[in-house]
Amino acid sequence: MTRDMMTQMPVIHPAPPQNPQALLPQEACLLARHQFRSLEQWLYSSETLQMDLRGIELGEETQGREMLRLLLQAHVDERGYGDAGPVIEVVRPEHSEPTALRRQKRYRGRNILTIFGEVRVERARYASRRGNTNIYPLDEQLHLPRRSYSYELQRRLIKKAVQGPFDEAIGSLHEATGVRISKRSAEDILVEASVDFESFYARREVAQQEESGPILVGSVDCKGIPMVKPGLAHKQVRRGKGEKANKKKMATVAAVFTQQPRVRTPEDVIQSLFDPEQDRSKTTTRFPGPERKRIWASLVAGKDAFIQDVKKEMDRRDSRGTKTRVMVTDGERALQYRVCAAMKGTPLILDFLHVLEKLWACAHVFHKEGSGHAIEFVRERALRILRGEVGQVVKGLRQMATKRKVKGKKRKTLLNTAAYYYRNRLRMHYNRYLAEGLPIASGSVEGACKNLIKDRMERSGMRWTPPTAEAMVKMRAVYLSRDFEEYWDYHAAQEQARLYPEGLWRPVRDVTKK
């Protein structure tokens, strides 16, 4: 039996009451009991007894969900209409006198989509004579969200959306709950859910220093995100010949974590890079990895402000100044200058992986890619760099460009690499870094660029509007930092505080004065 066949099964869907004042609180509960009896009869019917297990599962899921919806509806009905008396008054700081709101004769209904389906909330409305102020006490009692989607439904949607495409998240939610949400609504929910990102991490308590490693590492990088052309969001546009599908906007990505010292020799690093199988067979020691890692990104925050956030995160984790702090970045000058200006006294280490990338480019000037000669070229010079012989490698590359009479792009590759190493020589004391157990590569932020952005936001055909892209990198960062559930509880509480400020209204007992 298919899911389409399940939709043909008889399920009770009571219509909203025309006269909510006459609705009995027990009505939905009675319908739920009737639904249960119908389900029970169906399970033991002659037709069902001939079905396979899958068909029974699907049928029970469909009818069982409706029963749960009716039970939730019954509970909502039991809560009443939020009647706070004939008159309430709203107290606003900007007004000297409170505003009197009278209870309207007609109740106002509101439909809320939940994980079980749609429920209707009938509630009393209080309004001023001008009608520009409305208060629904029941909304506050039930903590209803701003949108017509329950917080739990939103949570499940976003948790799926940060893992894969919106269409897949919407489809998965529909399969699990029977609720359909448009892509536009899903994107809006995501944007609204991200508004508490900064305040969440600003207030969050960090574990005591002794509970994490003595080395505190920060890393910053940039990653492009494909963007929709302005004014073309949600539209399919046919491109002209040679026209690119999209343009990328750079997002700043950061990672902060602690770790235990990992003392190594230059030879250890070379062996792990070029003979990984042999390296693993030599030892069973499990090397320390990042602890309490937090990653995040932003398209709108300026680099200076973003780096200040990294500094604040490191300060929070090392309030007593007892940890060894380091920053690991690539060779982008502007980024290095900003980091050095913001974090004076913190050693800046050039990412060794970027050093290797440029060495491979130099090797391919003289040797074929993948050849043994190319590997030996890189291996020999990488070892010398790790031993602290950067100056000799720089001199050698320049001499090779001259003595071998290399010209054109190949000569440029050699000289640019030599200049890159010379410019960053003070950030390439790898022999000392390794002896002190410090990291020499920004694997965490490189991995963050891949996991945070590329794996989710650079898939084929994906294009983003700035608000959705910013929201996605924030919520995906929360998810990858394993803070999603904690963040959602915080966000829901903050949203309630914004919607229903404490002390906004109060009932008026003496109506004659109004």
C-alpha positions as CSV (number, residue, x, y, z in Angstrom):
1,M,0.0,0.0,0.0
2,T,1.4,3.4,-1.0
3,R,1.1,6.7,0.8
4,D,-1.2,7.9,-1.9
5,M,-3.6,5.1,-1.0
6,M,-3.4,6.1,2.6
7,T,-4.8,9.5,1.7
8,Q,-8.0,7.8,0.6
9,M,-8.7,6.2,4.0
10,P,-11.5,7.9,6.1
11,V,-10.1,10.4,8.5
12,I,-12.2,12.8,10.6
13,H,-11.5,16.5,9.9
14,P,-14.0,18.6,11.9
15,A,-14.7,22.1,10.5
16,P,-13.9,25.1,12.7
17,P,-17.0,26.1,14.8
18,Q,-19.2,28.8,13.4
19,N,-20.1,30.0,16.9
20,P,-17.0,29.5,19.1
21,Q,-18.9,30.6,22.2
22,A,-21.1,27.6,21.8
23,L,-18.2,25.2,21.4
24,L,-17.9,22.6,24.1
25,P,-14.3,22.1,25.3
26,Q,-14.9,18.3,25.2
27,E,-16.0,18.3,21.5
28,A,-12.5,17.8,20.0
29,C,-11.7,15.2,22.7
30,L,-14.8,13.2,21.7
31,L,-13.8,13.4,18.1
32,A,-10.3,12.1,19.1
33,R,-11.9,9.1,20.9
34,H,-14.0,8.5,17.8
35,Q,-10.9,8.6,15.7
36,F,-9.2,6.1,17.9
37,R,-12.2,3.7,17.7
38,S,-12.2,4.1,13.9
39,L,-8.5,3.3,13.9
40,E,-9.0,0.3,16.1
41,Q,-11.8,-1.0,13.8
42,W,-9.6,-0.5,10.8
43,L,-6.7,-2.4,12.3
44,Y,-8.9,-5.5,12.9
45,S,-11.0,-5.2,9.7
46,S,-10.9,-8.1,7.2
47,E,-9.2,-5.9,4.6
48,T,-6.4,-4.7,7.0
49,L,-5.8,-8.3,8.1
50,Q,-4.7,-9.1,4.5
51,M,-2.3,-6.2,4.3
52,D,1.5,-6.4,4.8
53,L,3.3,-4.7,7.7
54,R,4.3,-1.6,5.7
55,G,0.7,-0.9,4.6
56,I,-0.4,-1.1,8.3
57,E,2.4,1.2,9.4
58,L,1.4,3.9,6.9
59,G,-2.3,3.6,7.7
60,E,-1.8,3.8,11.4
61,E,0.6,6.7,11.0
62,T,-2.0,8.7,9.0
63,Q,-4.9,8.1,11.3
64,G,-2.8,8.2,14.4
65,R,-1.5,11.7,13.5
66,E,-5.1,12.9,13.1
67,M,-6.0,11.5,16.5
68,L,-3.1,13.4,18.1
69,R,-4.1,16.6,16.3
70,L,-7.6,16.3,17.7
71,L,-6.2,15.7,21.2
72,L,-4.1,18.8,20.9
73,Q,-7.1,20.7,19.7
74,A,-9.0,19.5,22.7
75,H,-6.4,20.8,25.0
76,V,-6.4,24.2,23.3
77,D,-10.2,24.3,23.6
78,E,-9.9,23.5,27.3
79,R,-7.7,26.5,27.9
80,G,-10.6,28.7,27.1
81,Y,-10.5,32.0,25.2
82,G,-8.2,34.0,27.4
83,D,-11.0,36.2,28.8
84,A,-9.4,38.7,31.2
85,G,-12.6,40.6,32.0
86,P,-14.6,43.4,30.2
87,V,-11.6,45.8,30.2
88,I,-7.9,45.7,30.3
89,E,-5.4,48.5,30.2
90,V,-2.1,48.6,28.4
91,V,0.8,50.3,30.1
92,R,3.5,51.8,27.8
93,P,6.5,53.7,29.0
94,E,6.1,56.3,26.3
95,H,2.6,57.1,27.4
96,S,1.8,58.9,30.7
97,E,-1.6,57.3,31.0
98,P,-2.5,53.6,30.4
99,T,-4.7,52.8,27.4
100,A,-8.1,51.1,28.1
101,L,-8.9,48.2,25.8
102,R,-12.4,46.7,25.8
103,R,-13.3,43.1,25.1
104,Q,-14.8,42.7,21.7
105,K,-18.1,40.8,21.2
106,R,-16.7,38.5,18.5
107,Y,-13.9,36.1,19.1
108,R,-11.0,36.0,16.7
109,G,-9.8,32.6,15.4
110,R,-6.2,31.8,14.5
111,N,-4.9,28.7,12.8
112,I,-1.6,27.2,13.9
113,L,0.3,24.5,12.1
114,T,1.8,22.0,14.5
115,I,3.8,18.7,14.1
116,F,0.4,16.9,14.2
117,G,-1.4,19.2,11.8
118,E,-3.5,22.4,12.0
119,V,-5.3,23.5,15.1
120,R,-7.5,26.5,15.6
121,V,-7.2,28.8,18.5
122,E,-10.3,30.9,19.3
123,R,-9.4,33.8,21.6
124,A,-10.9,36.9,23.1
125,R,-9.7,40.2,21.5
126,Y,-9.2,43.5,23.4
127,A,-9.1,46.6,21.3
128,S,-9.1,50.4,21.6
129,R,-11.9,52.5,20.1
130,R,-9.6,53.5,17.3
131,G,-8.7,49.9,16.7
132,N,-5.0,50.6,16.4
133,T,-4.1,48.4,19.5
134,N,-5.1,44.7,19.9
135,I,-4.3,42.4,22.7
136,Y,-5.0,38.6,22.8
137,P,-4.3,37.3,26.3
138,L,-4.6,33.7,25.2
139,D,-1.7,34.2,22.7
140,E,0.5,35.0,25.6
141,Q,-0.8,32.2,27.8
142,L,-0.1,29.6,25.1
143,H,3.1,31.3,23.9
144,L,1.9,31.4,20.4
145,P,4.6,32.3,17.8
146,R,4.5,35.3,15.5
147,R,3.9,33.1,12.5
148,S,1.3,30.4,12.0
149,Y,3.9,27.7,12.6
150,S,4.5,26.2,16.0
151,Y,8.0,26.6,17.4
152,E,8.5,22.8,17.3
153,L,7.6,22.7,13.6
154,Q,10.0,25.6,12.9
155,R,12.7,23.8,14.9
156,R,12.4,20.6,12.9
157,L,12.3,22.5,9.6
158,I,15.4,24.6,10.3
159,K,17.4,21.6,11.6
160,K,16.7,19.9,8.3
161,A,17.3,23.0,6.2
162,V,20.8,23.6,7.6
163,Q,21.8,20.1,6.6
164,G,20.5,20.0,3.1
165,P,18.5,21.9,0.4
166,F,15.2,23.6,1.4
167,D,13.2,21.4,-1.0
168,E,14.5,18.3,0.8
169,A,13.9,19.8,4.2
170,I,10.3,20.7,3.3
171,G,9.7,17.3,1.8
172,S,11.1,15.6,4.9
173,L,9.0,17.7,7.2
174,H,5.9,16.9,5.1
175,E,6.6,13.2,5.3
176,A,7.1,13.3,9.1
177,T,4.2,15.6,10.0
178,G,1.9,15.9,7.0
179,V,2.4,19.7,7.0
180,R,3.4,21.5,3.8
181,I,5.4,24.7,4.0
182,S,6.4,26.9,1.0
183,K,10.0,27.5,0.2
184,R,9.6,31.2,0.7
185,S,8.1,30.7,4.1
186,A,10.9,28.3,5.0
187,E,13.5,31.0,4.1
188,D,11.6,33.6,6.1
189,I,11.5,31.3,9.2
190,L,15.3,30.7,8.8
191,V,16.0,34.5,8.7
192,E,13.9,35.2,11.8
193,A,15.4,32.3,13.7
194,S,18.9,33.7,13.3
195,V,18.3,37.1,15.0
196,D,19.5,35.9,18.4
197,F,22.8,34.5,17.2
198,E,25.0,37.3,18.5
199,S,23.3,37.6,21.9
200,F,23.3,33.8,22.4
201,Y,27.0,33.6,22.2
202,A,27.6,36.9,24.0
203,R,25.8,35.6,27.1
204,R,26.8,32.0,27.0
205,E,29.0,30.8,29.8
206,V,32.2,29.1,28.8
207,A,33.5,26.1,30.8
208,Q,36.2,26.7,33.4
209,Q,39.7,27.1,32.0
210,E,41.1,24.0,33.6
211,E,38.5,21.9,31.8
212,S,40.0,22.5,28.4
213,G,43.5,22.4,26.8
214,P,46.1,25.0,27.6
215,I,46.5,26.1,24.0
216,L,43.9,28.6,22.7
217,V,43.7,28.8,18.9
218,G,41.9,31.2,16.7
219,S,41.7,31.2,12.9
220,V,40.1,33.4,10.3
221,D,39.6,32.8,6.6
222,C,37.3,33.9,3.8
223,K,35.0,31.9,1.5
224,G,32.8,32.9,-1.4
225,I,29.1,32.3,-1.5
226,P,27.2,32.3,-4.9
227,M,24.6,35.1,-4.8
228,V,21.4,36.0,-6.7
229,K,21.5,39.1,-8.7
230,P,19.7,42.0,-7.0
231,G,16.0,42.0,-7.8
232,L,16.0,38.4,-9.2
233,A,15.4,36.4,-6.1
234,H,13.0,33.4,-6.6
235,K,13.1,34.0,-10.4
236,Q,14.6,31.7,-13.1
237,V,16.7,33.8,-15.4
238,R,18.1,32.6,-18.7
239,R,21.8,33.6,-19.1
240,G,23.5,34.8,-22.2
241,K,26.4,33.2,-23.8
242,G,29.5,33.3,-21.6
243,E,27.5,34.9,-18.7
244,K,28.3,33.4,-15.3
245,A,25.4,31.9,-13.4
246,N,26.2,34.0,-10.3
247,K,28.6,36.2,-8.5
248,K,30.1,35.3,-5.2
249,K,30.2,37.4,-2.1
250,M,32.9,36.8,0.4
251,A,32.0,35.5,3.9
252,T,34.4,35.8,6.8
253,V,34.8,32.5,8.6
254,A,36.3,31.9,12.0
255,A,37.1,29.0,14.3
256,V,38.1,29.2,18.0
257,F,39.1,26.1,20.0
258,T,41.4,24.8,22.7
259,Q,43.8,21.9,22.5
260,Q,46.4,19.9,24.3
261,P,50.1,20.4,23.2
262,R,51.2,18.2,20.3
263,V,55.0,18.1,20.2
264,R,56.4,16.9,16.9
265,T,59.6,17.2,14.8
266,P,59.7,18.4,11.2
267,E,60.4,14.8,10.2
268,D,57.2,13.7,11.9
269,V,55.2,16.2,9.9
270,I,56.8,15.2,6.6
271,Q,56.2,11.6,7.3
272,S,52.5,12.2,8.1
273,L,52.1,14.2,4.8
274,F,54.0,11.9,2.4
275,D,53.9,8.5,4.1
276,P,50.6,8.5,6.0
277,E,50.3,4.7,6.1
278,Q,53.7,4.2,7.6
279,D,53.1,7.1,10.0
280,R,50.0,5.4,11.3
281,S,51.7,2.0,11.6
282,K,54.5,3.4,13.7
283,T,52.3,4.6,16.5
284,T,49.0,3.9,18.1
285,T,49.1,7.3,20.0
286,R,45.9,9.3,19.5
287,F,46.9,12.9,19.0
288,P,44.9,15.6,20.6
289,G,42.3,17.3,18.5
290,P,40.3,20.5,18.9
291,E,38.3,20.9,22.1
292,R,35.2,23.0,22.5
293,K,35.4,24.2,19.0
294,R,33.2,27.0,17.9
295,I,32.9,28.0,14.2
296,W,30.9,30.9,12.7
297,A,30.7,33.1,9.7
298,S,29.2,36.3,8.4
299,L,28.7,38.1,5.1
300,V,27.6,41.5,6.6
301,A,30.0,42.0,9.5
302,G,33.1,43.9,8.5
303,K,36.5,42.0,8.8
304,D,37.6,44.3,11.6
305,A,34.4,43.8,13.6
306,F,34.5,40.0,12.9
307,I,38.1,39.8,14.1
308,Q,37.1,41.7,17.3
309,D,34.4,39.0,17.8
310,V,37.2,36.4,17.6
311,K,39.2,38.3,20.2
312,K,36.2,38.5,22.5
313,E,35.6,34.8,22.2
314,M,39.2,34.1,23.1
315,D,39.1,36.5,26.0
316,R,36.0,34.8,27.3
317,R,37.8,31.5,27.2
318,D,41.0,32.8,28.8
319,S,39.8,35.5,31.2
320,R,42.8,34.9,33.5
321,G,45.3,35.0,30.7
322,T,46.9,31.7,31.5
323,K,46.6,30.0,28.1
324,T,49.0,30.1,25.2
325,R,47.2,32.0,22.5
326,V,48.0,31.7,18.7
327,M,46.3,32.8,15.5
328,V,46.6,30.8,12.3
329,T,45.8,32.4,9.0
330,D,46.7,32.3,5.3
331,G,48.9,34.8,3.7
332,E,46.3,37.5,2.8
333,R,48.0,40.7,3.7
334,A,44.9,42.7,4.6
335,L,43.7,39.9,6.9
336,Q,47.1,39.5,8.6
337,Y,47.3,43.3,9.2
338,R,43.8,43.3,10.8
339,V,44.6,40.3,13.0
340,C,47.9,41.8,14.2
341,A,46.3,45.2,14.9
342,A,43.5,43.6,16.9
343,M,45.5,41.0,18.8
344,K,48.8,42.6,19.6
345,G,51.2,40.2,21.3
346,T,49.4,37.1,20.0
347,P,51.7,35.1,17.6
348,L,50.4,34.8,14.1
349,I,51.3,31.5,12.3
350,L,51.2,31.2,8.5
351,D,49.1,28.2,7.6
352,F,51.5,25.5,6.5
353,L,49.0,24.0,4.0
354,H,49.2,27.3,2.0
355,V,52.9,27.0,2.1
356,L,52.6,23.5,0.6
357,E,50.1,24.6,-2.1
358,K,52.7,27.1,-3.4
359,L,55.5,24.6,-3.3
360,W,53.4,22.2,-5.4
361,A,52.9,25.0,-8.0
362,C,56.6,25.5,-8.1
363,A,57.3,21.7,-8.5
364,H,54.9,21.6,-11.5
365,V,57.0,24.3,-13.2
366,F,59.7,21.6,-13.7
367,H,57.9,18.2,-13.3
368,K,54.7,16.6,-14.2
369,E,51.9,16.5,-11.7
370,G,51.9,13.3,-9.7
371,S,55.4,12.3,-10.7
372,G,58.0,11.1,-8.2
373,H,60.3,14.1,-9.1
374,A,57.5,16.6,-8.2
375,I,56.9,14.8,-4.9
376,E,60.6,14.8,-4.0
377,F,60.8,18.5,-5.0
378,V,58.1,19.4,-2.5
379,R,59.2,17.0,0.2
380,E,62.8,18.3,0.3
381,R,61.8,22.0,0.5
382,A,58.9,21.5,2.9
383,L,61.3,19.7,5.3
384,R,63.8,22.6,5.1
385,I,61.0,25.1,5.7
386,L,59.9,23.1,8.8
387,R,63.5,23.1,10.1
388,G,63.6,26.9,9.9
389,E,65.5,27.3,6.7
390,V,63.0,29.6,4.9
391,G,65.7,31.9,3.7
392,Q,67.6,29.1,1.9
393,V,64.4,28.0,0.2
394,V,63.6,31.5,-0.9
395,K,67.2,31.9,-2.3
396,G,67.0,28.6,-4.1
397,L,63.7,29.4,-5.8
398,R,65.1,32.7,-7.1
399,Q,68.3,31.1,-8.3
400,M,66.3,28.3,-10.1
401,A,64.3,31.0,-12.0
402,T,67.5,32.7,-13.1
403,K,69.9,29.8,-13.8
404,R,67.3,27.6,-15.6
405,K,66.2,30.7,-17.6
406,V,62.5,30.1,-16.7
407,K,60.2,32.6,-18.4
408,G,56.6,33.7,-18.5
409,K,54.0,32.4,-16.1
410,K,56.4,29.7,-14.8
411,R,59.0,32.3,-13.8
412,K,56.2,34.4,-12.2
413,T,55.1,31.4,-10.1
414,L,58.6,30.8,-8.8
415,L,59.3,34.5,-7.9
416,N,55.9,35.1,-6.4
417,T,56.3,32.1,-4.2
418,A,59.7,33.2,-3.1
419,A,58.3,36.7,-2.3
420,Y,55.4,35.1,-0.4
421,Y,57.7,33.1,1.8
422,Y,60.1,36.1,2.4
423,R,57.2,38.4,3.3
424,N,55.8,35.8,5.8
425,R,59.2,34.6,7.2
426,L,58.5,35.9,10.7
427,R,55.3,33.8,10.7
428,M,57.1,30.6,9.6
429,H,59.1,29.5,12.7
430,Y,57.7,26.1,12.3
431,N,60.6,24.3,14.1
432,R,59.8,26.4,17.3
433,Y,56.0,26.0,16.9
434,L,56.3,22.2,16.6
435,A,58.7,22.0,19.7
436,E,56.1,23.9,21.7
437,G,53.2,21.7,20.6
438,L,51.5,24.5,18.7
439,P,49.3,24.0,15.6
440,I,50.9,25.0,12.2
441,A,47.8,24.6,10.0
442,S,44.3,26.1,10.0
443,G,42.6,22.8,9.4
444,S,39.7,23.8,11.6
445,V,38.8,27.0,9.7
446,E,39.5,25.3,6.4
447,G,37.2,22.6,7.5
448,A,34.7,25.2,8.6
449,C,34.8,26.8,5.2
450,K,34.0,23.4,3.7
451,N,31.5,22.2,6.2
452,L,29.9,25.5,6.9
453,I,29.6,27.0,3.4
454,K,30.8,24.7,0.6
455,D,28.9,21.5,1.5
456,R,25.6,23.4,2.0
457,M,25.7,26.6,0.0
458,E,27.8,25.9,-3.1
459,R,25.9,23.0,-4.4
460,S,25.0,22.9,-8.1
461,G,22.5,25.6,-9.1
462,M,22.3,27.2,-5.6
463,R,22.1,31.0,-5.4
464,W,21.4,33.0,-2.3
465,T,19.9,36.3,-1.4
466,P,22.0,38.3,1.2
467,P,19.5,37.9,4.1
468,T,19.0,34.1,3.6
469,A,22.7,33.5,3.1
470,E,23.6,35.4,6.3
471,A,20.9,33.5,8.2
472,M,22.1,30.2,6.8
473,V,25.7,30.6,7.8
474,K,24.7,31.6,11.3
475,M,22.3,28.7,11.9
476,R,24.6,26.2,10.2
477,A,27.4,27.4,12.5
478,V,25.1,26.9,15.5
479,Y,24.4,23.4,14.2
480,L,28.0,22.4,13.5
481,S,29.1,23.8,16.8
482,R,26.6,21.4,18.5
483,D,24.7,24.3,20.0
484,F,21.4,24.0,18.1
485,E,19.1,22.7,20.8
486,E,20.4,25.1,23.4
487,Y,20.2,27.9,20.9
488,W,16.6,27.1,19.9
489,D,15.4,27.2,23.5
490,Y,17.1,30.5,23.9
491,H,15.7,31.9,20.7
492,A,12.1,30.8,21.5
493,A,12.4,32.5,25.0
494,Q,13.7,35.7,23.4
495,E,11.0,35.7,20.8
496,Q,8.4,35.4,23.5
497,A,9.9,38.3,25.4
498,R,9.7,40.4,22.3
499,L,6.1,39.4,21.5
500,Y,4.7,39.6,25.0
501,P,6.6,42.0,27.1
502,E,6.1,41.5,30.8
503,G,3.7,43.9,32.4
504,L,2.4,45.2,29.1
505,W,-1.2,44.9,30.2
506,R,-3.3,44.3,33.3
507,P,-7.0,43.6,33.9
508,V,-9.2,46.3,35.2
509,R,-11.5,45.2,38.0
510,D,-13.4,48.5,38.5
511,V,-15.0,48.9,35.1
512,T,-17.1,51.9,36.2
513,K,-14.0,54.1,36.1
514,K,-13.5,53.5,32.5
